[in-house]
Amino acid sequence: MKAVRIHAYKQTPAVENIPMPEVAADQVLVRIEAAALNPLDALVVSGGAAQFFNIQLPITPGTDFAGMIVEVGSAVENWQAGDRVIVWTDAGSGGGFAQFAAVPASACVTLPLKLSAAEGAAIPIAATTAWHSLFSTAGLKAGETVLIHAAAGGVGTFAIQFAKRAGARVIATASGDGIELAARLGADQVIDYTSQDFVELVHDVDLVLDLVGGETQLRSFEVLRRGGRLISTAMPPDTSIAQSFGVSASIFYAAPYAERLGELVSAVIEQEVTVVIDREVPLTAFADAWARLTSGHARGKIILKSEIFN
Ligand SMILES: NC(=O)c1ccc[n+]([C@@H]2O[C@H](COP(=O)([O-])OP(=O)(O)OC[C@H]3O[C@@H](n4cnc5c(N)ncnc54)[C@H](OP(=O)(O)O)[C@@H]3O)[C@@H](O)[C@H]2O)c1
């Protein structure tokens, strides 16, 4: 089968022909229809993820994907061949940028009929990060104002919609065609971060969702009201600086929420959230998808399609 692999960190991932995976007793074999790229995949390839995950090389990256179960392991009772599923694997296992993957049965949830495989694949890390950073970590409530940085990206496009549906006022930062996209998804105010200074335009917000880090994060403390919160997915905030502004600040990690994926997929459908797809790229043209991810300019999610389904 075809699969993207790296044999050493910092190697450019490339498509290879490798043997079909063997299916362990607690696993299912998924014929992959679509896989979503995440910045985490770039961290796996650079070696940066090795401090958080047990990674054995060579590895096929790709944690978020969707497809059809074609074989079940001897101990698996809750799935059968023909079931269509969304899969969220640990970054140490990956496997999504391929035609087939053997994954733990526990890593699968049903792909509802209302979602395409591409939409399903887009959900695990990006939507989970948006939802659980806003609500489980930051406790965003109706009537509050949230500033979302990088609102046109994979996490941001979900975050705008979840926050609006929860009754919050949303201020977004974006640039280029990301500005129109953020507004279309419901942002009440969109700041062009390339020509406008958000610190001059925004005051007393209740929450900042920082999807950028660095200078953007540091300067965000200035726009929070006293008692406000900053949640970052990009870089651990300096809590002593937060204290000096009278606000709280924390880093968010998506992994602990994997078991709640099914609930989140239902929320996407029930709340009629638009799954924004930047582009769909055939597995054999993986280099194009990778270039787009590493450019840092995606609008929503970049999707890899197995050529069987093109
Ligand atoms: N901790 C976790 O569990 C977790 C989970 C998911 C993601 N993350 C992290 O969260 C961040 C966002 O993830 P993602 O998947 O949404 O990334 P993404 O889709 O690659 O984000 C791309 C978007 O970022 C925007 N952007 C870049 N710099 C910006 C800036 N200074 N101000 C405003 N927008 C900016 C780009 O807009 P332009 O093209 O206009 O520049 C683009 O639309 C990444 O750092 C990722 O590693 C962490």
The ligand as an ORCA input file, in Angstrom:
! r2SCAN-3c Opt
* xyz 0 1
  N      -1.892     22.238     22.287
  C      -2.695     21.524     21.493
  O      -3.254     20.498     21.879
  C      -2.914     22.034     20.092
  C      -3.930     21.490     19.294
  C      -4.147     22.039     18.042
  C      -3.341     23.092     17.585
  N      -2.351     23.558     18.386
  C      -1.528     24.710     17.967
  O      -2.434     25.795     17.772
  C      -1.985     26.613     16.716
  C      -3.090     26.737     15.665
  O      -3.354     25.464     15.101
  P      -4.147     25.355     13.736
  O      -4.340     23.922     13.460
  O      -5.320     26.238     13.748
  O      -3.040     25.961     12.737
  P      -3.205     26.393     11.208
  O      -4.481     25.917     10.644
  O      -1.934     26.012     10.522
  O      -3.247     28.001     11.327
  C      -3.090     28.718     10.166
  C      -3.696     30.093     10.350
  O      -2.921     30.874     11.272
  C      -3.060     32.232     10.877
  N      -2.029     33.056     11.489
  C      -0.697     32.820     11.525
  N      -0.067     33.808     12.215
  C      -1.039     34.664     12.629
  C      -1.039     35.862     13.406
  N       0.098     36.375     13.884
  N      -2.218     36.465     13.656
  C      -3.378     35.965     13.187
  N      -3.453     34.832     12.426
  C      -2.278     34.191     12.165
  C      -2.950     32.160      9.377
  O      -3.530     33.294      8.829
  P      -2.715     34.156      7.707
  O      -2.568     33.270      6.512
  O      -3.624     35.312      7.495
  O      -1.386     34.519      8.331
  C      -3.723     30.867      9.045
  O      -5.075     31.105      8.704
  C      -0.699     25.968     16.205
  O       0.388     26.573     16.880
  C      -0.823     24.529     16.662
  O       0.444     23.907     16.841
  C      -2.106     23.040     19.611
*
